[in-house]
Amino acid sequence: MQKNENSGKKKFRHVLCSYPYRRELNDAGFFPPLGLEFIAEAVRPFSEETDLVDMRREKGRTLDFIRSDTDLLCLSINWDRDQAFIKEEISSIPEGILVVVGGRHATENPAKWMEDFPRVKIVVRGDGEEAIEEICSGKPLDEISGISFRKDDGSIVHNKNRIPGELDNDLFPDRRRRKYLYDLILGGAGTGLEVDMIASSRGCPFNCSFCSFSKNPWGTKRKWSARSPESVVSEIAMTSATLVGFTDDLFTYDMDRVEKICDLIIGKKIKKKFFINARLEIAKRPDILKKMEDAGFVFLMLGVESAKDETLKSMNKGFDTRQIEKYFDVLKKTKMLLHGYFILGNIGESIEDMQKIIPFARKLGLDSIALSTLRAGPYSGLQELVRNNPAYHIGETFKIYSDFCSEDELSMMRRKMYRNFFSIPKILHIAKKSIVLGALTMLPKFLPRLPGIAANVFFHRRKRNKTIRTKGR
């Protein structure tokens, strides 16, 4: 990509990349718009100037950052929230600007975004870096795979899906260009604890039946592809954040690569703390688990999903509860915090089956858990399962519920299970383990803000619960 940097006159005078959301995804938020930052780096060689604005951190609108010489606007639409705000954002774009929309949510229905918004010329489906480079280089739109576009006569064309190539070791966000500090946000209050995210690989080689994230929303599976250890550690060294998370679907697929990353971190004396997604099979490499501890990895997020063998088999997880327990015999010896993902409302599970999750999580030695409910995303395969099970249904928000456990009942069960698991002794255990790991080195900066944050979280939740009760009437 660097070959275009000095190739004469740039194609664009000013490129604006906008993340058009007001709210964080959850009560606790800190995520930079990493995908859009990749796009900004990809278009930079073709532009005289490139700016990125995150509307969660701005009081104004995207329109306020459009200049008289702006000729390309890239919008990242990843989630289905803030739809009224996004509509106003796109509708306000002046004529004469090439508008390109990308992101997971836009990819699900590209025709809708062009039909509803005449200003949108192109929707990039799936990974966007290769496609945006071809768009910027002037390649004819009908020859660019993985995009949908509007022809001059107004008709909409959906090109064939793109098969993503290998990741570019030289393409990753340059933190020196970042306008914002991304700190941990609790209930809408900033904590001052700087956090950053890194994408070192994409795709997943496994085929869990409930998962749609290993595919793009048009059903194409993303082949696992990873940047080199040297590239990853170069990016880690650039960030000023002490706490760094990896967005990888599966950071630990190639454990030899993980070992090389650890060796480089240790060799360069990088002092940061890392959290990652992993599969339970990492227990097969206790030697690398130890090296991960030495390199600063403190938090493993592990997909357990269920405490029932029949469910695990139907999910195509590749292990049963007996094997899970064997893996955790190894994993619970590590100093790292162990976080387990579970799903409530799995098809075929009774309320009694779901209630076994908490004692199972305790038996495994998990430090924390996350409970989610099934969502029938595009190409997850869950729509067919629901059709074949008449007692199950898909709600308005695509969440799956059953005749014996409604969406509200699933939510109530989740809250009760959280209260049951996160007892005072458990919270003290997590704090003690965090101290041993050195994961609380930022406390001196955080503690002065704690009273205000606690108050903000309390009123935020109270307001949200009041809204939920009102809706329930």
SULQUILIN-V512856 format. One line per field, one symbol per residue. phi: phi as a letter, one per 40 degrees, with the letter a starting at -180 (. if undefined). psi: psi as a letter, one per 40 degrees, with the letter a starting at -180 (. if undefined). burial: b if it has 24 or more other ideal C-beta (glycine too) atoms within 12 Angstrom, else e. A space follows every 50 residues. Layout:
phi: ???
psi: ???
burial: ???
This chain:
phi: .ccccbcgcccbcabbbbbcbbbccbdbaacccccccccdcccdcbbcab bbbbccbbccbddcbcbcbcbabbbbbbbccfccccdccccccccgbcbb bahcccccacccccccbdcccbbccgdbcccccccccgcdccbbcgbbab cccgcbbbccccccccccccbadccccccbcbbcbbfgbccgccbbbbbc abgaccbccccbccbccbgcccccabccdccccccdccccccbbbbcdda cccbcccdccccccccccfcbbbbbacaccccccbcccdcccdcchcbab bbccgabbcccdcccgcgabcccdccccdccccccccbbbcbbcgdcgcc ccccccccccccccgccabbbbbcbccdgcgcdcccdcbdcbabcccgcc bbccacdccccccccccccccccddccccccccccccgcbccddccdccd dccdccccccccccccccccccc
psi: dededffahididhhhhhgfidiididhiehigdddddddddedeeidih ihhhedeidaiddeehidehehhhhhgdieifdddddddddehiiehhhh haidddddgdddddddgdehdhhhhaheddddddddeehhdeehieihih ideeihhhiiihhiaiihdehihhdeeheihhihhhfehheehhiiihhe iiiheifhdeheeeiieeehhhhhhiiiddddddddddieidhhihehdg dedgdddddddddddddefhgihiiihiideeeegdddddddddeehehh hhhddiehddddddefdeiadddddddedddeeieihhhhhihifihehi ddddeeddddddddfhdiihhiihhgiheeeddddddegdeiihadeeih iidehidddddddddddddddgidddddddddddddeeefeedddddded dddddddddddddddddddddd.
burial: beeeeeeeebbbebbbbbbbbbbbeeeebbbbbbbbbbbbbbbbbbbeeb bbbbbbbeeeebbebbbeebbbbbbbbbbbeeeebbeebbebbeeebbbb bbbbbbbbbbeebbeebebbbbbbbbbbbbbbbbbbbeeebeebbbbbbb eeeeebbbbebbebeebbeebbbebeebebebbbbbbbbbbbbbbbbbbb bbbbebebbbbbbbbbbbebbbbbbbbebebbbbbbbebebbbbbbbbbb bbbbbebbbbbbebbeeeebebbbbbbbbbbbbebeebbebbbbbbbbbb bbbbbbbbbebbebbebebebeebbebbebbbebbbbbbbbbbbbbbbbe eebbbbbbebbbebbbbbbbbbbbbbbbbbbbbebbeebeebbbeeeebb bbeebebeebbebbeebbeebbeeebeeebeebbeebebeebeeebeebe eebeeebeebeeeeeeeeeeeee
